[in-house]
Amino acid sequence: MKYIGQSVPRVDAATKVKGDAVFASDMVRPGQVYMKMLMAHRPHAIVKRVDTAKAEALPGVLLVLTSRDVPSNEFGYYTYDQPVLCGPSEKPYADRVRYVGDRVAAVVAETEAIAAAACDLIEVEYEDLPVVCDMEEALEPGAPILHPDLGSNLFGHHKLYNGDVEEGFRQAEVIVEAVLNTPAQEHAYLQTEAGLAYIDEEGRVAVITTGQWGLKDRKQIAHALGLAEEQVRVIYPMTGGAFGGREDISVQIIVGLAALKLQRQGRPRPVKVVWSREESILGHCKRHPFRIYTRWGAMKDGKIVAAQVKMLADGGAYKFTTSIVVSNAVINALGPYEIPNVKVDAYDIYTNNVPRGAFRGFGGPQAVYCAEQMVNKLADALGMDAVELRMRNLVQEGSLQTTGAVFPPGVTIREVTQACAEGAGWESTPGGWVLKRRPAKVDPGQPHLRRGLGLACSHKNVGFSYGYPESCTIGIDLYGGAEIERAAIRHGASEVGMGAHTVITQMAADALGVALEQIELISTDTAQVKDAGSVSASRMTFFIGNAIKEGAEKALEAWANEERPVHLEHTYWPHQTTAPDPETGQCDPNVAYAYTAQAAEVLVDMETGLVKVEKIYCAIDVGKAINPQQVIGQIQGGLVQSVGYAVMENFVEKGGQVLTPNLSTYLVPTALDIPAEMDIMVLEIPDPRGPWGARGLGEVMNMCLAPAVSAAVQDATGVWFDHFPLIPEVVLSGIARG
């Protein structure tokens, strides 16, 4: 039986429905004790003194950890710029807190309540420092420097230059300019950060936790604890959502340190920590806010001839994944268009805000907002239909990217845009694309309600970019006599709720010619698997699928040669991308792309400013739907998350303090906020490089709904909004200004 293309039930469905699924926050080990962490709750200060005497004297307290207890007091995804615990330390400037969620101490006690009470007894003497929270203020002379060893709050400058942008603007007959602002966004995953650490039977520090890349976590934990990587083991059980927010370390190092410290004191106990929702919102990264200065120029016939973009990205207090997020944004800021003259400059900036990091789309939604907002404004300025303008400029097979390299094969942006446009009411006529069917703008019975329609499109990279040495390694073990009776797939792909393990099972069964029930997955324990890479960048199905497809051919050949049982490892190596030229940004940046177009119908209450997204039209080319039901579920979930980003999720910081530290003040979509209709059009145009033709899917649906909603609100109200979320007070104020 063939399993590719079948909506088989998820392999974890039954355990989740019955409540039997075990997450890191559910794990219990005999004799475990509990940890609470003391966060700074101030945005910028030097920690002069940490007095733990009263906390240590509290009955039931086993251990109080401070900066002095961390062997190597630093960590970070790519740059070790964050202290594990802030306070007096041999590492220069590790005595500084730089945002409210910095950790200063941790308490281990017999109960969580005792640990929390002990945290309140810790006395910390701070010397407050000046705070800088605005990106442009952070770059001014005399601004407070967050990392004095660097001497500047600017920690990255990304460039993409092609053609002659000034000559392009001299040619342009219509020019539009804008200053755009995109917001921070909280991941709001259901399961907060959690960890359970213990010393395993081989003496390794084992950390059961939530994450997206076990090998990357292991590297950072080992570094901070002063251990070899082989002395650390990272285990991911089920994870209740990630969306990029678990790429960076949260509790893993500190809970591992506690288990190691107790072991070395001769009183080994497993140590468990689960963050509260407020700790989670204060402590983990957010989607980057961008401030974008941009101008675009076109000829009267609609040909876009020049685009200039300056992007400022608020990286918050530490680097996290900022530089790779912003570098990816550079490409998306120009959209999937052929533009001969471009100039993009993007800057990574430290502030005393909560650190920013990866979030579904990885810099794409912010940058796509720029490209699509400006294309819609150009269409308005030209008096041209927005779909027609796109069709005159969209790339196609063989087109050059603005980075100078040919687009990866399988360019389908025109196909998805056509499908979405036709679904939303546009028609292609001899004179060009025309909107023939649309909702009535005004209901005569309720004249204060206005309806509008807007469209946007985008592409999204599949896999890491810019020369990163991408690969995916798996193991395949085949057992049986005359026939294969059981097949084990050893892989490091974490399951963060999106159904990866189900599609891995389907692909393995198809590739090996066995039943689903014969596939066993051995996964997400760094002691047992090789590096499959991160579950991020929409890469896992594409990369592990290719690894399985190629590895299965080798395994079946070995089986046919009667090498039984079969034990092999296989690494998939994709097309090698290249790093940007430091002066121009020219390169071959990505292995593959996914493509989408989305249109939104909105209802705007002109009296209250409330924007309701009533219907979404979404066309996505998935290449091949490995599991069609999961594809639809992924798209629906991402679209609802995008509705929140566009019209309601308002993360508020002031003076470095978070004013929306829980889900009663930071509002995410509920069942009542889901659009009444979502017309999802799944295209299956095979990607020549994808396994069975499949493209990456995890993020593409999050890329362009915000500009589609913005265009729809403009269509309804006549007002362009160059920032979002479009919460009622913002919209009402804009309507009043006209």
PyMOL commands that set and color helices and strands:
alter all, ss='L'
color gray80, all
select helices_A, chain A and resi 13-18+24-26+53-57+67-69+112-121+135-138+165-171+214-225+229-231+252-264+277-283+322-332+364-382+386-391+413-424+500-512+516-518+540-560+628-647+671-673+691-693+700-702+705-717+728-737
alter helices_A, ss='H'
color red, helices_A
select strands_A, chain A and resi 33-39+45-51+61-65+96-97+103-109+123-128+154-162+174-182+194-199+205-209+232-235+271-274+290-298+304-316+341-350+426-429+432-435+442-443+446-462+472-480+484-491+519-523+566-572+592-605+611-621+653-654+657-658+677-683
alter strands_A, ss='S'
color yellow, strands_A
deselect
rebuild
show_as cartoon
